């Protein structure tokens, strides 16, 4: 378990092969055992298997970024978003990175702890996916747009009142890694 937790890494290049539907279902069936606040079990999953639909979603996130770029005060963030938009314009998808599958977790927006419940469940799924030979990467820009950009909200067709609390792209990694990723020392206080 320690080796699995230490060696997992974000994957940003995927083989074209889609993940079999049965394996996606197995990932979610396992991740549903993640703990939830007050055992509410209010984590909802939406799985996308259609690459054309995912490309359309990525284009919507780029549109969201284009609209919001002029109002971003943080210079580093503005440069990062500008690079993502430029890459898109040059044919490189830095939103979903050509992954064959996308999974989002969502829940009613008025539930206490829904955000934590969804993130923990998605983390369970991510770790199990790695154990099954799959690669994943969290889609932060996608998740942000999924809550604020009306065209994407409508395209996702989540139940009324639901918020997206996380999204990951996943597929078979294009490249393998043998080394454990470097991490900083823990930010830790003992008392």
Buried (B, 14 or more C-beta within 10 A) or exposed (E): EEEEEEEBBEBBEBBEEBBEEEBBEBBBEBBBEBEBBEEBEBBBBBBBBEBEEBBEBBBBBBBBBBEBBEEBEEEEEBEBBBEBBEBBEEEEBBBBBBBBBBBBBBBBBEBEBBBEBBBBBBBBBBBBBBEEEBBBBBBEBBBBBBBEBEBBBEBBEBEEEBBBBBBBBBBBBBEEEEEEEEEEEEEEEEE
